[in-house]
Amino acid sequence: MEQSIERSHELIGQMLDSLNTNAVFGAPVHEGDVTVIPVARVWYGFGEGSGSGTGGAPSESGQVQMGEGGGGGGRARPLGYIRITGDDVRFEPIVDPGRLALAGMAFAAWNVFWIAAAVRAFARRR
C-alpha cells in the first residue's frame, strides 16, 4: 500500500510540473526591448483513498480485504499576456470569441424573458 501512495504522489508531481502557463503558451518571449510574458489560470484537484474490511463476500482465507484508489485532473486556460517595454508594462487580455457569443445569447434570452413578462402583465390589465 505504501508503494501505491508513493506512486500516486509521483504522478501528482508529474501533473503539477506539466500543468502550468508554459503548457498553454510557452515560455516568455524576448524580442529587442519588448518582453511578452504569458498569463493563464490553472486549476487542479486530486483525491485518493483506501479502505479495508470483511464486508461483502468473505475471502477464501478469511483475511481482511483491502482496496484503494485515486484520481486527479486539471485544466489550464489562457487569460492574456503581460507586455513589457522600456517604459511601459501592460496586461493584454485574450478575448475568447466563444465566450462572447455565449454571453450575447444569454443577454438576448434575458431580454426575451423580460419582454414576454411585460407583454403578459400588460395583457392581464386589459
C-alpha positions in Angstrom: 0.0 0.0 0.0 2.9 2.4 0.8 4.2 1.8 -2.7 0.9 2.8 -4.3 0.8 6.0 -2.2 4.3 6.9 -3.3 3.3 6.2 -6.9 0.3 8.5 -6.5 2.4 11.3 -5.2 4.9 10.8 -8.0 2.0 11.0 -10.6 0.6 14.1 -8.9 4.1 15.8 -9.0 4.4 15.0 -12.7 0.9 16.5 -13.4 1.8 19.7 -11.4 5.0 20.0 -13.3 3.2 19.8 -16.7 0.1 21.9 -15.8 1.3 25.5 -15.9 1.4 28.6 -18.1 4.1 27.1 -20.3 1.7 24.3 -21.2 -0.7 26.8 -22.5 1.5 29.4 -24.1 5.2 28.5 -23.9 8.0 30.4 -22.2 8.2 34.3 -22.1 9.4 35.8 -25.3 12.1 38.5 -25.6 12.4 40.5 -28.8 14.6 43.6 -28.7 13.4 45.8 -25.9 10.0 44.0 -25.6 9.2 41.1 -23.3 6.0 39.2 -23.5 5.0 37.0 -20.5 2.0 34.6 -21.0 -0.7 34.5 -18.2 -3.0 31.6 -17.7 -5.4 30.4 -15.0 -4.6 26.9 -13.8 -7.0 24.6 -11.8 -6.3 21.1 -10.5 -7.8 18.7 -8.0 -6.9 15.3 -6.5 -8.4 12.6 -4.4 -7.3 9.3 -3.1 -8.5 6.8 -0.5 -8.2 3.3 0.8 -10.1 1.0 3.0 -10.3 -2.4 4.4 -12.9 -4.6 5.9 -14.6 -8.0 5.9 -17.9 -6.8 4.5 -19.4 -8.5 1.4 -18.3 -11.9 0.3 -15.5 -13.1 2.6 -12.3 -14.1 1.0 -11.5 -17.8 1.0 -8.7 -17.5 3.5 -10.9 -15.4 5.9 -8.5 -12.4 5.6 -9.4 -8.8 5.6 -10.0 -7.4 2.1 -8.3 -4.1 1.2 -8.9 -1.6 -1.6 -7.5 1.7 -2.7 -7.9 4.2 -5.5 -7.3 7.7 -6.5 -7.7 10.2 -9.3 -7.0 13.7 -10.3 -7.3 16.2 -13.1 -6.5 19.7 -14.1 -7.2 22.5 -16.6 -5.3 25.5 -17.9 -6.9 28.4 -19.7 -5.1 31.3 -21.3 -6.0 34.7 -19.9 -3.7 37.1 -21.7 -0.1 38.3 -21.7 2.0 41.0 -20.0 3.8 43.2 -22.4 6.9 44.9 -21.0 8.7 47.6 -23.0 11.4 50.1 -21.9 8.9 52.5 -20.3 5.6 50.6 -20.2 4.1 47.5 -18.6 0.6 46.3 -19.8 -1.7 43.4 -19.4 -3.4 42.5 -22.6 -6.4 40.1 -22.2 -7.2 37.4 -24.7 -10.8 37.7 -25.8 -12.5 34.3 -26.3 -15.0 34.6 -29.2 -16.9 31.6 -27.9 -17.5 33.2 -24.5 -18.5 36.4 -26.2 -21.1 34.6 -28.3 -22.4 32.7 -25.2 -22.7 36.0 -23.3 -24.6 37.5 -26.2 -27.0 34.6 -26.4 -27.6 34.8 -22.6 -28.3 38.5 -22.8 -30.7 38.0 -25.7 -32.6 35.3 -23.8 -32.7 37.5 -20.7 -34.3 40.3 -22.8 -36.8 38.0 -24.4 -37.8 36.7 -21.0 -38.5 40.2 -19.6 -40.2 41.5 -22.8 -42.5 38.4 -22.6 -43.2 39.1 -18.9 -44.0 42.7 -19.7 -46.4 41.8 -22.5 -48.2 39.2 -20.3 -48.6 41.8 -17.5 -49.9 44.3 -19.9 -52.4 41.8 -21.4 -53.7 40.9 -18.0 -54.5 44.5 -17.2 -56.8 44.9 -20.2 
